[in-house]
């Protein structure tokens, strides 16, 4: 049995980044840029007005003769004569020799003459060519997680597609004779299967959109065949249940029969002790405990960082720190992950910490992490947690 930090270290060293793929901008939000990106153009690509107003060669005069107007999209090239002004609108090209745009709020139009009640500083309200980015300049370094602002900037540079790290195809394999699908009358001795939809939605929240679900009864041969098929079709496989040491827990035996290398089995933690992690070539397998809260806890602590690294992100998001609203006790020897609520910087441990209880998870916004060697956190003491409202 290994410690939590060692388990995370082994996972991090086992994970490969996915191959880069070229995708259109509309599909890359939340994905990670695979290569440095350079600007193909000057931005702006021409001198333009930052405001609605009048472009002039600024001098000591307070009035100018209006010659014509330029609106956004006009391509006519104009040169001003001394004492002339061109009516311009935001984003419009300015005359080649204009040095200032006087905003319309400072102007009074009298026939063909425009008078100004206020004068700006010279060069005001004109955006220079290449002011934001010059052609060939580095825009973003690889590793950037793309959001709406960065994608908008890329579009503004005329870039239609970028190379990002692909998201993995993920399989969810659920095992158990007692499992029954929701929507039907529950048979004696059965329970409704909830882990697959829970894990599927957690994966979607993490940006994974290629998910395949598999179900198998507690049978060694069928389990072995299901694992072989799921691993062939996916980059990452999550198995729910069947990983303990009962007479009908066939998952570990089936994993080894498929020549999947066991990296570790059993972690000094609660919940989620019977966590199994392994790999075959670049394929990754997590066998999660069958109890729902244990399964979800292991997803947040171990699976999510693995997906982050596979998609080019930082392996583990930083733990946050809150002040404990109460004294927290636990026995030494295991790391505890407890469902919690953080409000106004104070963390409260919720009731219902059993590994089978999802209700407390459903109303939590944090997963408190209490280290193996800590037995007590005093009221107003610091406690680390994973933020769940992401």
N, C-alpha and C positions, 0 to 999 in steps of 0.2 A: 504494500500500500504506500502511495507516495503523497507528498504534500501538494497543496494547491499551486504554489509558485513553481514547483518542479514540473507539474502537469502542464502548466501554461508555457513553460520554457520548451518542453518537448514538442508541444503542438506548434509553437512558433518556428522551431527549427525544422519541422516536417512539411510545412506548407510551401507550395510553389505559387507564384503569381500566375494568373490566367494569361493566355496569349492576347496581345493587343488586337483589337478589331476596329475597322473604320466604320463609323456610324454617322448618320445625319444629326445635326444639332438638336433637332426636336426629340431625339431619343437618348441624349447623354446626361440629362440632369441627374446629379447624385453619383455619376461615374467618375473614374479617376483618369486624368490625362496621362497617357503613356509616354509621350515625348515632349521635349521643349517645343514651344510654338513661337514663331517669329512673324512679325507683321509683314504682309505682302505689299502694303501701301502706306503712304503717309496718312495719318488721321489727325485732323481733317485732311482730305486730299486737295483742298483748295481753301484760300482765304474766304471766310464767310462771316456774316453778321451774327452776333450773339443776341441781338435785340431787334425789335421793330423800330425803325427810325430813319435817319438820313445819313448817308455816307458822304464825307467831305474830306478835302485837304484842309485841315484845321489851320485857321489864321486868326488875325485879330478882329475880323468882321463878325457881326452878329446876324447878318442876313446873307442868304445865298439864293441863286437862281436855280429852280428845279429843272433838271434836264429830262429825266425819265425814271422808270421804276424797274427794280429787279426783285422777283419773288423766288422762293425756293424752287429749284429745278430749272430756272432759266440759265441758258448757256452762253448768252451774248457777252462778249468782252467789251468793256467800256473803259474809257479813260476820261477823267474829269479835267475840265479847264479850270483855271483859277476862278474862284467865286461861284462854282457850280456845286450842286448837291444832287445825289441820286436817292430816290425813295427806295429803301430796302426793307425786307422782312426777315425774320429770324431764319437762319439757315441758308439765306441767299448769298451767292457770290457777291463780293464787293468790287467796285471798280479797281483796276490794277494799281492806280496811284492814290487811292483813298487811304487815309491813315487813321481815321476816327469815324465811329458811328455815334451820332447824337440821338438819344432816345426820343421817341415821338412825344412823350409827356412834356418835354422841354421845348417843343416846337409850336409855332403859330403859323398857319398857312394863310397867305394873302395872295390869291390869284396864283401866279407862277413864282412867287417869292416865298421863301420859308425863313422865318425869323426865329431866333433862339433866345429864350428867356434865361437859360443857364448854359454854361459851357462845361464839357467834361475835360478830363485830362487827355492829352494826346495819346493816341493808340487805344483809347477805351472802346470796348464792345466789339472788337474785331478778333476773331479766332484765327491764329496763324496756321498756315499749312504745316502739318506734322507736329502741332502743339501738344497733342496727347501722345502720339506714337509716331516714330519715323520708320520708313520702310527698312526692313531688316532688323529692327529692334526686337529684343526678347519681350514677348507679351506675357507668357506664363511658363513657369518651369514644370517639368513632369512631376506628377504626384499631386497636382492640384485637384481637389474634388470640385467638379463643375456645378455651379448654381446658376440661377436665372441671370444674374448680373454678368458673370464671366461668359456665359453662352451668348448673351446679348452683345457683348463687346466683340466676340468672335464673328458674329453675324455682321456687325458694323464694319468689320475689316474685309468682308466679302468671303469669309471662310464658311463653306457649307457643310463640311464633314471634318471630323477629327478622329484620331486614333486614341482609344481608351482601352483600359483593361476590361475584358469580357466578364460578365457575371457568370458564376458557375451554374451548371445544370444540377439540380438537387433532387434526390430521391428520398421519399419518406416511406419506410417499411414498418408496418405495425404488425405485431405478433400477438396471438392469444386466442384460445378457444372460447373464452368468456365474453368476447367483445361483440357488440351488436350496434348496428348503425342507428343513429337518431331518427325519429319519425315513425318508428314501429313500436307496438306494445312490447314491453320488456319481458323477456322469458325468465323463468325461475333460474337463479344462479348466474345470470348474465349481467353485464354492466354496459352502459352506452359508451362507445368509443369516442373520445374527445381529443386525444393527443394529436391526431393527424391534422385536423383543422386548426388546432392551436399552433402547431409548428408551421403549418403552411402560411398562416397569417403573419407569424413572427418573421418568417423568411421574406414575405412580400414587403413587410415594413423595412426590412434590411436591404431592399432593392432587388431581391431575387425574383425573377418572373418566369423562369422555366422550372416548374416543379411537377414531379410525377409521384403519385401515391401507389403503394403496393400493400396488400394485406395477405397474411398467411396464418394458418392454424399452427398450433404447437406440434410440429412434426419436423424431425431433423432433415429428412430428404427435401421436403418442400421448402423449408427454411433455407437450406443450402442453395437450391435452385433459384429461389427468389432473390437471394443476395447476389448470386452470379449475374442474373439478368439486370438487377438494379444497378450494379456496379458497372456493367457494360454500357448502360445507357446514360450514366451520370458522372459528374466530376466529384460530387460529394454525396455521401449516403448517410442519412440519419435513421437509426433503427430504434424503435420504441418498444421496450419490454423484452423479456426473455433473456436478460443478461445476468441475472442473479445465479444462484447455485442450486435451484430446485430441480426436482426430477424432470420437470417439463420445460426447463429453460435451455433451449438448444442453440441459442444465438452464438455464443462464444465458440462452441464446437463447429458450427457451420461457417463461421468467419475463418477459422484456422484451416478448415477443409478447403476453402477457396483461396488458400495461400496468401491471405491478408496478414501482413506482419503486425503483430501486437506491439505497440509502442508502450502502452501502460494499461493496467486494469486495477481498479479500486483506488479511490482518492480519500485522504483523511479530511472529510467534509460532511456536513449535514445541512440540507439533504443532498442526495446524489452520490452516496458512497460507491455503488456499483457502476461507475462510469468506465466505459471501455473506449480506447482510441487506437486506431491503427491505420495503415496505409498499404497500398499496392501500387508500385510505380508512382504516378502522380495522383492517383485516386485516394480520397480520404474517407474514412469511416468513423462515425461516432455511434456507439451503441449506448443509448440513453436509458436511464431507469424508466420503468413503466408507470410509476406513480406520477400523476400530472404535474404537481408542483415541483417535484424533483426534476422532471424532464425539462420544464420551462426554466428552472433555475440553472441547470447545466447549459441550456441553450444560451442564456444571457452571458454566463461566465466564460464558456469555452467555445461554443459554436460560432457565436457572433464575432469574436476576435479572429477566428479562422477565416470566416467569410471576408472580413475586412482586409486581411492580408492577401487573400486570393485575388481581391479586386484592386490591389495596389494602394490600399489605405494603411494608416498606422495600425499595427496589430491590435493594440488594446487601447480603448478610450480611457482617458485618465479617470480614476476614481474621484468622486467629489467628497467634500467633507462637510458635515453638519454637526450641530450641537445636540447631544442626547437630551431628550425631554425627560428622561427617567433613568434610574439605575438599570443597567443591563447585566444579567448574570448568565454564565454558561460554563460547562465543564472544560477544563483544558484538554488538549490532545487532538482537537478537530477545529477546522475553520467552519464557522457557522454563517450561512447565508439566510437572512431572515427578511420576510416581507415587511415593509415599513412605509410610513407616510412622512413626507417632509413638508412642513408648512412654516413659512417665515424663518427658514434656516434651522428649524428644530426637527429632530427625527424621533418618531415614536414607533416602537415595535408593535405590530398588529397582533391581535389574537388569531388563533387558528394557524399554527406553524407546521402542522402535520404535512408530511410529504404527499398526502393524497388530497389535500384541501386547496382548491383553486379559488375559493371565495375571497380569501385574504389577498391573494395575488390580484384578483379582479379590481379591488379597491385600493391597491397600493400604487405608489409612484416611485418607489425606491426599493432596492434590494441591499440591505445592510450587510456589510462584510466585517465579521468579527474574527480576527486572526486566531490561529491555532493556540498560541501561547497566552492569549488574553482570557482571563476568567471574569473580569468585571470592568465595565465602563461606568464611571460615576455620572450622576446627573450633571448636566452641563459639560460633560467630557466630550472630546472629539470622537466622532465615529465616521468611518468611510462607507460610501455606498455607491452602487450603480444607479444612475438615473434611468428610469423606465419610460418616462414621458418623452420619447424621442420620435 
